[in-house]
Structure formats: structure tokens, C-alpha cells
Amino acid sequence: MKLRHLAGLALSVPTALGLGALLLSEAVVTSPPDGPAAHYLRNSIADSGAINVVTTVLLDYRAFDTLGEASVILASVAAISALFAGAAPDRSEQGLSILVKTSVGYLTAVFWIFPIYIVFHGHLSPGGGFQGGVSLAVLVILVYVVFGSRRASAWLTSSRLHVTESASAFGFLLLGTVGIAQGLAFLTNAAAGFPTGSTGNLLSGGVIPLLNLAIGIKVAAGLGSIYLDILSSDGSR
Amino acid sequence: MTPEVPYYMVLGLVVVCALGAVLIRGYITSIIVLSIFSITVTVSFAFLRAVDVAMAEAVIGAGLMTAVFVTAIGKTRRRS
């Protein structure tokens, strides 16, 4: 380690620690007692019927911001697939041994349960479409690593994942236009006629479970196709 | 032992893992330390009761980014 590395460390570590401590104390001190956070905590169940306040903020009060985040992922997927377009997948990969293939083949059914649970219980428990979708994308990676790209690329192709991602993003937008059709705001939840159900049930929260499902499929297909695009590039270009 | 002590221990581990991920020479070792960093950040988020963020950090940092980094380095390494 050179001397200038040490000097950089000696400068940057205290600066980062001090800035972090300053920001944390500022955030705690300046949070107003009757600001938006207090309003959300008081009214979120009455407004949307969903228990998880974080999900209510993400998909009801601030659903338009979530649409922006989803389009950031869409843009990055489009950029990566444009970079690596046309490269054939590496078909020499055979995957792992027969022992791993057989056991993971059975266990994959169990691995499906966790992401699906996370997505469908997004309005009741921590998690939601994004977390469950990333878990599904990791499942795509697992299938490719274990079974090898020769077998997996027969049905799990990058272009199919792109189509799935675009379709679910379109579904998110369609759900948002229900409010506009009735003269309300974009992505209106309960006021646009979505039934809020009885609080605590799986079928509650109005449009929130449907938006969670759309985001889950979209994130899973998008991040999975990022991995497949990187995998199919030959690295020399 | 006050309840804050385990939290500060986890925060110290976060700093150690972050420095290790930057300073360690080998690519693969650095990636592994980076995923350990994600796990420690996840634990600190769980201490702060931000379970949604902790879940996202766990699946992205430890699951997805590790696979993407390992694949990218395997693709770009010169074959000799």
C-alpha cells in the first residue's frame, strides 16, 4: 500500500463518518411532528386498506415516483441489451454435476414460494414487488448456473424476458389510467373504485396488490435479462 | 450492555468490510467481501427497523450483484 493511499484513507474515512453522523442527527432533529410522515402513519389504513405503510406510500401516495423507478430499470435494461445485442449465448456451458441438477430441480419448486409470497403479501408484510422480483431474477440466475446455458437457453431466452418486462410495465400504466378515465389523478387507488377489502386479508389494499404483481414480474424479467445479456456477450467487443 | 452496543458492532463491521472490499487485491475475494458488506448493511437496516430496505439490500447486494460481478469479471478476464 502506497503512502498516498494511506493519506487518502486518513482523509476520507473521518470525513465519511462525520458527514454520516451529521446527516443522521439532522434527519432525527428536523422531522416535524405533523409532517407528511405523521399523516401517512395516521391515515394509510383508512385510505388504502393496506397494513404495510411503506407499501402504501410507494404504491398509493407516491405511486408516480415508483413508476419513475421502474422506468429507470427499464432504461438500464434497454441500454444493456443495446450494448450486447445480437451476441449468441455461450452454448458450451454444461452446467453443474448431475447431483446438483437433480436436487436443484426438485428444490426449484420450493424456491418459487419465497418470491411469490413476498410479492403477494407486499401490502401486509415487509417486502413487495421489487424485493420479490429481484428474488425471482436470482432464480433465473440459479437456473442458468446449475443447468448450464445450453439447456436453459432453449426456453428461457433474453428476448422472451424483454417481452414479459414490457408487457408488465404496460400493465402498470393501464392500472394507472383507471383513475384518469374517471376524471381523477393518475394511479388513484381507492377513490377510483378499487375495492379496499377488509384490512389484513390477502385481497385488500385496492390496486396495491395488482401493482405489486406488475412490478414483481417487471423487475424479475428486467434484472434476469440483464444477467442473460451480460452472460451472452463474448467480452471481446 | 446497552441495546445500542450490538448495533455499533455491526456498524464497525460495515466499515471493515467496505475497506476490505476496496483494498483487497483479488477480484473474486473483493466481490465476496462486498457481498459480506451487503449482509452487514442488511443487519444494520434490520436494527433500524427498516425491514423493507433490508430485504431489498439482501437480495440485490448479496444475491444479484455478486452473480453479475462474478460473470462480468469472468467475461472480461484475459484468457491465457
Interface residues (C-beta under 8 A of the other chain):
Chain A: M1 L9 V13 L17 N52 V54 T55 I118 P126 G127 G128 F130 Q131 V134 S135 A137 V138 I141 V145 L223 I226 Y227 I230 L231 S233 D234 G235
Chain B: V15 L19 L23 V51 D52 A54 M55 A56 V59 I60 G63 L64 A67 V68 T71 A72 K75 T76
